[in-house]
Amino acid sequence: MNQDYQRIEQLLAKKIGLGPDKVGQRQLIKAVTTRQKACGINKVSDYLKRLQSSAQEFQELVEQLVIRETWFFRHRQAFSLLRHYVQTEWLPSHSHQTLRILSVPCSTGEEPYSIAMTLLNSPLTSQQFTVEGMDISHTALTVAKKGIYGKNSFRSHDQVDYKQFFQVEQNRYQITQSIRNQVKFSAKNLLSAWPLNYSPYDVIFCRHLLIYLDEVSRDRVLTILDRLLKEGGLLFVGAVETTLIKAPHFRFMSYPSAFAYQKFPIAKTEPLVTPLGNPKPYQRSPLKKRPSISVPKPPEKEIQLSSLEMAQQLANRGKLKEAAQCCQIHLQGHPIDAKGYLLLGEISQAQGNLEEAQRCFQKALYLQPNYRDALIHLVLLRESEGDVQGAAILKNRIQRLDNLQG
Ligand SMILES: C[S@@+](CC[C@H](N)C(=O)[O-])C[C@H]1O[C@@H](n2cnc3c(N)ncnc32)[C@H](O)[C@@H]1O
């Protein structure tokens, strides 16, 4: 790639954080060529000059490059956790306040609308919450504001009663006014400045953006998200992004496949200099204990749980050792149950036994070759081991699966 393309890459990294290795050379050349044609500019060097001087043209190029892939109730467990959190933790202590949720990037709107649908089916009234959707792409926001979707936006096959939230006409699904009233959309580059006195949110969904950013921008975004989130609030990320959250005051929530973190206060530190004048290494004091999310005890009539359901509930309550034992008992009776291996893998991962986790996810995939959740977990493990190539192969497999299902 010549120098002009490299400069364009640098500009994209600086302004929107897009990692040069995340776009792909072919994709970049295609996007630049399309824009050159639209502007009637022959030389890449001249197009670069236009890009440097015109914010509008820069936006047009961004529109060509961003990936707007999204669908309703993507990682549906995230929405179950949201409802559970609101019901058991947020509402009891904030009954007179408004729950504020941010979905950034929101792309074409399926994510913030899914949040609104979830909360309208919770004990909250419509006055008790607001959802804001932000994205850099004007094209995506135009679709979001219209709220009309096709089949491709419905890939999560769960028990959501879509009729309740859409007016359906042939293959067009129009979001009802009651849902649209709950969501406000605005254009925003997450990396741009946020006012110092900006009111923080109770919950932030920032899913499938961090993976596209270079390391510096990723750190910047994480610092911004930290500032934008209240203590005790939840941050949801994408499955493959869980390895990127490293701040110790963000604690991973043991709620399978929700991929969420809860923000705890950063504890006061000991003085950095001892009375004798010897510098001490920076240490965080133990974090204040806060109520952690747990699934409520099942009512009496549900006590006849299968061993796998029991294992899942124990895992949800953070009782990992017992959950693992229960899962192993289940697998003795059901040696070809891919779900059992997936759960045992998740439990092993939460216990820090990554080798066993890997073995379990592979076994699950062996038993059920198109098992998306197993593939996602393996991507995460490969990435955390620095096996970028191995992770990329698996991500392609997931992409092919999604295309097939879409
Ligand atoms: C794959 S979509 C994710 C949508 C949704 N959060 C989800 O998980 O389904 C990625 C979105 O990030 C947006 N985006 C990329 N860079 C951004 C930035 N710097 N600030 C805000 N949005 C950005 C793109 O326009 C695109 O709509």
The ligand as an ORCA input file, in Angstrom:
! r2SCAN-3c Opt
* xyz 0 1
  C     -21.103     -4.027     14.814
  S     -21.982     -2.549     15.206
  C     -22.426     -2.881     16.874
  C     -23.878     -2.635     17.160
  C     -24.419     -3.170     18.493
  N     -23.754     -2.566     19.621
  C     -24.301     -4.671     18.583
  O     -23.493     -5.181     19.343
  O     -25.056     -5.365     17.888
  C     -20.621     -1.396     15.308
  C     -21.058      0.058     15.218
  O     -19.990      0.868     15.739
  C     -20.103      2.148     15.138
  N     -18.849      2.884     15.409
  C     -17.618      2.637     14.902
  N     -16.723      3.505     15.396
  C     -17.398      4.321     16.264
  C     -17.018      5.403     17.108
  N     -15.756      5.822     17.170
  N     -17.978      6.003     17.845
  C     -19.274      5.595     17.791
  N     -19.686      4.566     17.012
  C     -18.759      3.931     16.272
  C     -20.394      1.800     13.696
  O     -20.984      2.863     13.004
  C     -21.314      0.585     13.830
  O     -22.665      0.970     13.713
*
